[in-house]
Amino acid sequence: MSEVLTEAISQQLKDARQQQGLSLDELNQKTKIQTRYLKALEEGDTDTLPSAFYVRAFARRYAEAVGLNPDELLGESEESPIVPSDLSYAHRDDDGVVRAGVDHNESAKTRLMGWVPKIWVGLGILVGLLVVWLVITQLASSGKQSSSQSQVEVSSSSVSKASSSSSSSSSKKDEIQLGQAQANAQQLTTTYNIAGQQAKAHKLVIKASATGTMVKVNDATSKILFNETVAANTEKTIEIPANTTAVNVQFGTVANGTVSLDGQAVAINNLPTTPAPTTWNLLLNFNK
């Protein structure tokens, strides 16, 4: 993480704080970043800091609090790393340490998905056998026209109900399971780990209320997908390509923004209330 936090950047942050006449405890109240992380930023102690992603986020928050331009300080551009690709299963343990996770359910999910085509093939065979049986029955009872016609109507109704049931089942399978949100007030982030959606393209819709909000969206390769102010009572749609592993949505004023993914609301809950935050990150990890 040394390429993110250089000695020169650490010194500029410390000098700016001292010029403002702020102590580390006072800066903690302004930024909501733990004092030990603030001290680590000033001393260039990257071992104490969680990851490159949070080093950059903490440094930006620090710089804004002491009147520095974070983009100039960090030399940030569209190519700068915002969300590292290894956060696909990131989580925060009870001891407060952010660690990369492993999806132990992946193999089970893979096996389950492998059965889906077989189930559909089986249903197709059953429907085919039903049709053959109906045809044979109709030919055998050709002398009983009314009875045959009744059987065809019954069979058509059965096939229609089976088709409707299959469509309903397919729709439920396609619904996105967001999982449990993980809110971290110290790191100004709400995280969702979304299973089974990495191979698909998605639509992210951001709506603004009140006075609007600044919104910046990056993918896991540091590519900026969106960076604009969303005006009050308007919405913006961001296309997320298939095989995207993670997307980070950063709000300038989180209270004025709402997010939906493929038409499903994404809640940003459990925000601090004293004081209420303005800048906030929504991290969406798309898992296989």
JOWO-V739310 format. One record per residue. N is the residue number from 0. RES is the residue in one small letter. PSI is psi in whole degrees, 0 to 359 (none if undefined). D_LAST is the distance of its C-alpha to the last C-alpha in Angstrom with 1 decimal. Layout:
n: [N,N]
res: [RES,RES]
psi: [PSI,PSI]
d_last: [D_LAST,D_LAST]
This chain:
n: [0,1,2,3,4,5,6,7,8,9,10,11,12,13,14,15,16,17,18,19,20,21,22,23,24,25,26,27,28,29,30,31,32,33,34,35,36,37,38,39,40,41,42,43,44,45,46,47,48,49,50,51,52,53,54,55,56,57,58,59,60,61,62,63,64,65,66,67,68,69,70,71,72,73,74,75,76,77,78,79,80,81,82,83,84,85,86,87,88,89,90,91,92,93,94,95,96,97,98,99,100,101,102,103,104,105,106,107,108,109,110,111,112,113,114,115,116,117,118,119,120,121,122,123,124,125,126,127,128,129,130,131,132,133,134,135,136,137,138,139,140,141,142,143,144,145,146,147,148,149,150,151,152,153,154,155,156,157,158,159,160,161,162,163,164,165,166,167,168,169,170,171,172,173,174,175,176,177,178,179,180,181,182,183,184,185,186,187,188,189,190,191,192,193,194,195,196,197,198,199,200,201,202,203,204,205,206,207,208,209,210,211,212,213,214,215,216,217,218,219,220,221,222,223,224,225,226,227,228,229,230,231,232,233,234,235,236,237,238,239,240,241,242,243,244,245,246,247,248,249,250,251,252,253,254,255,256,257,258,259,260,261,262,263,264,265,266,267,268,269,270,271,272,273,274,275,276,277,278,279,280,281,282,283,284,285,286,287]
res: [m,s,e,v,l,t,e,a,i,s,q,q,l,k,d,a,r,q,q,q,g,l,s,l,d,e,l,n,q,k,t,k,i,q,t,r,y,l,k,a,l,e,e,g,d,t,d,t,l,p,s,a,f,y,v,r,a,f,a,r,r,y,a,e,a,v,g,l,n,p,d,e,l,l,g,e,s,e,e,s,p,i,v,p,s,d,l,s,y,a,h,r,d,d,d,g,v,v,r,a,g,v,d,h,n,e,s,a,k,t,r,l,m,g,w,v,p,k,i,w,v,g,l,g,i,l,v,g,l,l,v,v,w,l,v,i,t,q,l,a,s,s,g,k,q,s,s,s,q,s,q,v,e,v,s,s,s,s,v,s,k,a,s,s,s,s,s,s,s,s,s,k,k,d,e,i,q,l,g,q,a,q,a,n,a,q,q,l,t,t,t,y,n,i,a,g,q,q,a,k,a,h,k,l,v,i,k,a,s,a,t,g,t,m,v,k,v,n,d,a,t,s,k,i,l,f,n,e,t,v,a,a,n,t,e,k,t,i,e,i,p,a,n,t,t,a,v,n,v,q,f,g,t,v,a,n,g,t,v,s,l,d,g,q,a,v,a,i,n,n,l,p,t,t,p,a,p,t,t,w,n,l,l,l,n,f,n,k]
psi: [3,332,341,317,96,168,323,319,316,317,320,319,314,315,318,321,315,322,328,349,30,140,168,325,321,322,327,320,326,321,341,26,136,144,323,329,323,316,321,324,318,329,359,26,82,341,332,335,148,306,171,325,314,332,312,317,317,319,320,316,317,310,316,323,332,13,16,155,111,326,317,321,316,355,39,138,184,338,355,146,122,308,109,146,349,16,16,323,32,144,163,121,173,335,2,5,132,126,151,138,175,132,94,346,0,315,321,318,320,317,319,315,330,335,339,311,323,322,315,321,317,317,321,319,317,316,319,316,322,316,315,316,319,319,314,318,319,319,322,333,40,336,348,79,313,321,318,316,321,320,321,318,319,316,321,319,320,316,320,317,321,320,318,319,320,319,318,318,319,321,321,324,329,347,134,131,103,330,190,129,141,106,135,102,323,325,6,43,138,128,136,132,107,116,145,22,1,324,355,153,151,161,123,121,126,123,147,147,184,241,8,183,150,135,132,128,124,149,183,346,12,8,131,115,336,138,81,168,125,115,160,140,29,169,154,140,127,125,125,116,159,153,18,128,330,150,132,124,117,124,139,321,94,331,340,7,147,155,141,146,115,41,359,126,137,109,141,86,173,37,148,151,341,96,161,138,158,294,134,147,138,111,118,112,118,109,161,none]
d_last: [27.5,31.1,30.4,29.3,32.3,35.5,38.9,40.2,37.6,38.2,42.0,41.8,39.9,42.5,45.4,44.3,43.9,47.4,48.9,47.6,49.2,46.1,45.5,42.0,42.3,43.2,40.3,38.0,39.4,38.7,35.1,33.9,32.7,33.9,37.1,35.9,33.1,35.8,38.1,35.4,34.9,38.7,38.9,36.0,34.7,31.0,30.6,31.2,28.5,24.9,23.1,23.8,22.1,24.4,27.3,27.2,26.8,29.6,31.8,31.5,32.4,35.3,36.6,36.7,38.6,41.3,41.8,40.0,37.9,34.4,33.5,36.7,36.4,32.9,33.3,30.2,29.2,26.3,25.4,25.6,22.5,21.4,17.9,17.0,13.7,13.6,13.3,9.5,10.7,14.3,16.8,20.5,22.5,25.8,27.7,26.5,24.6,21.2,19.0,15.7,13.6,11.7,9.1,11.7,10.3,7.3,10.2,11.7,8.9,8.9,12.6,12.8,11.2,13.6,16.4,16.0,17.8,20.4,21.2,21.8,24.0,25.9,26.6,27.8,30.2,31.5,32.2,33.9,36.1,37.0,38.1,40.1,41.8,42.8,44.3,46.3,47.5,48.6,50.6,52.2,53.5,54.5,57.9,56.3,54.9,54.3,52.4,50.2,49.4,48.5,46.0,44.3,44.0,42.5,40.0,39.0,38.4,36.3,34.1,33.7,32.7,30.2,28.7,28.7,27.0,24.3,23.7,23.6,21.0,18.8,19.2,18.2,15.0,14.1,15.0,12.7,12.6,13.3,13.9,16.8,18.1,19.3,22.4,24.2,27.7,28.6,25.8,26.0,22.3,20.3,16.6,13.8,10.4,8.6,6.1,4.7,6.2,5.1,7.0,9.7,12.8,14.2,17.7,18.6,22.3,24.5,27.9,30.8,33.8,37.1,37.6,34.1,31.8,30.6,26.8,24.8,21.2,19.4,16.0,14.7,17.0,19.9,20.6,22.5,21.4,24.2,27.2,29.9,31.9,31.1,34.5,35.5,34.8,32.6,28.9,26.7,23.6,21.1,18.9,15.4,14.4,11.3,8.9,10.2,8.6,11.3,14.6,17.7,20.5,23.9,26.8,30.4,31.5,28.8,31.2,31.7,28.2,25.7,22.1,20.3,16.9,17.2,20.5,19.2,21.1,19.4,22.0,23.2,25.1,27.3,28.6,31.7,35.0,37.6,37.4,34.7,32.3,32.3,29.6,26.1,22.5,19.5,16.2,13.0,9.8,6.8,3.8,0.0]
